Amino acid sequence: MNPRALGAAGANPLKLEFPQSLATYDDYAQAQRTVDYLSDHEFPVQNCMIVGTDLKRVERITGRLTTGRVAIGGIGSGAWFGGFVGLVLSLFDDNDFWRTLVSTALLGALFGLIFALVSFAMTRGQRDFSSVTQVVATRYEVLVEHKVAARAREMLADLPGALPSPFE
């Protein structure tokens, strides 16, 4: 094995030396299918990379936040955390297991309630909704090392739909 190649790969495993674009797709599954096909046909896939481009942040609104919903969420998360702390403490304590667990869960619920309501009040109504956020790519590009790009293109010519039409 070439020590120089090992050193370059070890320095940054997410970098190709002289990458060339093999194909660009609208979804990740198509890009993955392309690399999987190459792998199945014994192509050196360590010379490949899938890169998501044109990133966008998508936020899905899941509901309206009210004081009641915030309070219930605070109580629930505080109780879980308090219960966990109680479980850990009960491992090192000779007292009654259930008493320790219940008391720490109740204290956690109280602190969770207070923290959630204070945090919600501090927003002053500027964010009265709950949501989930994800960063997604609009395009996925398969890159390959320049030294194997021609071979990859030849191999993909046998896979229907692997190389997108350049006229789309």
N, C-alpha and C positions, 0 to 999 in steps of 0.2 A: 504494500500500500504506500502511496505517495505521502510522505509526512507533510508536505506543503499543502496538499488538498485537505488532509486531516486538520491541520492548523487553521485553514480558512473556514472549514465547516464548523470547527469547534468555536471559533470566534463569534460567529453569528449564524446560527442554523436557519434563520429565516432570510437568507440572502443567497442569490445565485450570482455566479461570477459575471456572465454576460447574457442576461436573460433576453429571450425573444418571445414575442406573443405567438402562441399556437392557435388559440381560439378564444372568443368572447361569447358568453352566454347570458341569458336573462335570469336564470336561476341556478342556485348552487348544485342542485341535483344533476343538471346537465354537465357541469364542469367536473363533478365527482365521477360521473359515468365515463367521461373521457379518460380521466386518469386511471380509473379502474380497468378500462379496456386496455390501456397501455400496459398496466401491471400484469393483466392476464396473459398478455402476449410477450412477456419477459423483457419489456422496455425498462431501462434503468430509471425508475420513477423518482429516485432521490435527486434527479436533475429537473424535477417539476415543482411547480408552486401554483396554488390557486390563490388569486388575489381578488378580494371584494373591492369594487370601486364605486364611485358616486354614492358615498354614504349619506344616509338620511336618518334623522331621528323621528321615530314614530311614537306618538303618545296616544294610548287608547284610554278614554275616560270611562271609568268603571262605575261612577256614581257620585251623588251629591254628599258632601260632608256636612253633618249636623252635629250639634253639641252632643247629642245622645250617641251617635255612631262613634264619635271620637272617644267618648267616655267608655263605651263598651270595649273598643279596641285597646284603650289604655289599661283597663282592668284585665283583659285577657292576656296581653303581652306581659304585664307586670306579674300576674299570677304564674305564668309559665316560668319567668325568670326567677321569681321567688321560690317556686317549687324546685327548680334546679339547684338553687343555692341550698335549700333545705335538704335535698338529697345528698349533696356533698357534705354538708355539716353533720348529717346523721351518721355518716361513715366514721367520723372521729368523735362522736358524742355517745355517752352511755345513757342519755335520757331516752324517753319514749320516742320511737321513730316517727309515729304518726303525728304526735304533738309538734315535733320539730318541723315536719314537712308542712302541716297545715298552717302553723303560725308564720312560717317564712313565706308561704304562698299568699296568705292574707296581707302581710306587710308589703309584699311585692305588688299585689293588686292595688293597694292604697297608694303607694308611690307611683305606680304606672298611671293610675287615674289622675293624680295631681299633675304629673309631668305632661300627660297628653292634653289635659285641659288648659294648662298654662301655655304650652306650645301653640295650641290652636288659637287661643286668645291673642297671642302675640302676632299672628298673621293678619289680624284686623280685617278679615273677610277677603283678603286678596287671593286666596286659593281655597275656595269652598268646594273642592271636588277631589276625588281620589282617582288615581290613574296608574297604569303600568307603562313603562317606557322601554323601548328597544332600539338599538342602532342596527340598521339593516343596509345591505348593499343592493344597489339596483342592477349592477352588472358584475359578472364574475369572469375573470380572465385567467386562462391557463398559460403560464409562462414556462419555458424550458430553456436549458442551457443552449447556447449557440451551437456547440459541437454536436448536439443530438437533435437539433430542431428539424433538419431535413428528414431524418429517419422517423421522427414522430409524425410529421405530416404525411409521409408515405403510409405509415401504419393506420392513421385515422381515415385515410381515403377508403379503406375497406369497411368502416363503420358508418352505416347510413345515418345521416343527420348529425354526425359528430362535428363537422366543420360547417359553421353557419354560412349561408349564402352571403357573399360580399356585396350583393346588390340590394339587401334588405335595408 
